[in-house]
């Protein structure tokens, strides 16, 4: 699993629990981030540095380039850091051609960029008030 944007140190127990459940974590973050230590601590199997610009398209391209350069082919791309959700949606898109989402025995479509934009747009609910 690839974690994009590891968040603040208080999120560490989430990653530790994921490893207890046999997840193999690759963390993608900017240089100097606290999460780089998770590899030495045995929590993450790899840590990849990217330049974060704040532009979701550019940041997603950087994540995809880092994954490709490190020869990682993830089963999942996720985040627990709300500011990274648009980057994860754009990163998962190119990988979705081989992704299968399941709920119970049902195959479901995976989320995409349009859904993230709609959920993150605060203006439509405001217009209803």
N, C-alpha and C positions, 0 to 999 in steps of 0.2 A: 504494500500500500504506500502511496505517496502522499505525504502531508505537505501541503503548500501553506506557508505562513504558520509557524508553530505557535505564535501568540506569546503571552507572557509566561513567566516561570510557574505560575499557579496551574497551568495546564499540564504540567509534567505528569501528574497522576493519571491522566487520561491515557497518555502514551505508555506508561508503565502497565496499565491494565490491558491495553491492546496487545502488548508483548506477552503478558500472562495468558492471553487467549490465542497465542501462536501466530499473531500477525508479524510480518516482517516489514519494518518501517524504513522508508527513505524520506528524509526531511529535506525540503527545499526552502531555503531562507536566504536573507541577505548576510553579507560578510559581517562578522563580529557579533552575531546573534547568540544568545545564551544556549540555544538548542544544539549548537555544534558539539557541546559537551556530551550530548546523549549517545553519541557513538562510543566514546571512551567509557561511558558508564554502562554499555551493553544494552541500552534501550533501543537505539536505532542501528540499523545495519549500515547505513550510509547517510551522509549529509552533503548536500550539493549547494554551493553558493551561487546565487543569482543577483543581478542588480535589479532592485525594485524601483520603478519609476513612478508608480501611481497610475499609470495608464494600463488598464486591464489587458488590452490587446498586446502591448509590448511586453508586459510581464508574463503573459501566458506563452508567448513565443520564447522568452528566455527560459521558462520552466521546461518547455518541450525540448529546446536545444540542450539544456543541461541533462535531461533524462536520456536523450539520444546519445549524447557524448559519453555518458557513463554506462551505456548499454543496459538501461533499465527498461523493462516492459511491464508496467504495473497492471495489477488486477483492478485497482481502484485509485482514484484521486479524490482527496477530501481535505477539509480544513475544519478547525474548531475556532478559527479567528474570523469574525464576521467581515472584516475588511478584505479578506482574501476570497470571498465567495465568487465575485465576478471572474477572478483569475482562474479559479478551479473550474467554473463552467466553461470557460474558453479553452482550458487545457483538456478537459474531459471530452470536448467535442471531437477533436481529431482522433482521440483514442476510442470513441464510442463505436466505431465501425466493427470492433471486435468485443464490445462489452455487452453483457447480458445482465439485466436487472431482474431479480426474482423476489416475489412475495408469496410465501407458501410454495405451491407448485405452479403458480402463474408466471408467465414471462411478461414483463412490463417494459415500456419504453423508458429509457434513462432521461433525466432532466436535461435541459439545455439552456443556452444563453437567453432565449426569449423569456422563459419562465423566471430566470433570475432577475431580468430587467423588470418584469411585471411585479414580482414580489418586492423588489427594492424600491419601486417607484411609490413615493408617499402621496403623490398628487391625486390619483384617482379616488382613493378613499376620502380625501379632503374635499373633493368636489361634491361628494354625496352628502356632506354635512351642510 
